[in-house]
């Protein structure tokens, strides 16, 4: 019985997690136009797009308790150049000065970024 309740709770949690659509744009002043996009449930590094993209970045529909990050590198490593927090849609323009090489988002409290830029499970 207890195992059944745990499975039901787990399935309910999984069904509430949704993919976030996030993109790197060619525009230096807005999150519109040509874009390179990814969709996932958090923790994935989206990057390595051609040099024309990454001048503006956007995360659409970030859930509550999430953090979006943009990096100068193409591998989500090093210090993030931008941090935005959910909920909602967040856009950050580079203004022609800052180009972002990779972007991601994570659930706060359930995962954290370690020193080499990969997402590791939170320690209990």
HELIX and SHEET records of a PDB file:
HELIX    1   1 UNK A    2  UNK A   16  1                                  15    
SHEET    1   A 4 UNK A  35  UNK A  40  0                                        
SHEET    2   A 4 UNK A  20  UNK A  25 -1                                        
SHEET    3   A 4 UNK A  56  UNK A  62 -1                                        
SHEET    4   A 4 UNK A  88  UNK A  93 -1                                        
SHEET    1   B 4 UNK A  46  UNK A  47  0                                        
SHEET    2   B 4 UNK A 102  UNK A 107 -1                                        
SHEET    3   B 4 UNK A  66  UNK A  71 -1                                        
SHEET    4   B 4 UNK A  82  UNK A  85 -1                                        
SHEET    1   C 2 UNK A 111  UNK A 113  0                                        
SHEET    2   C 2 UNK A 119  UNK A 121 -1                                        
END                                                                             
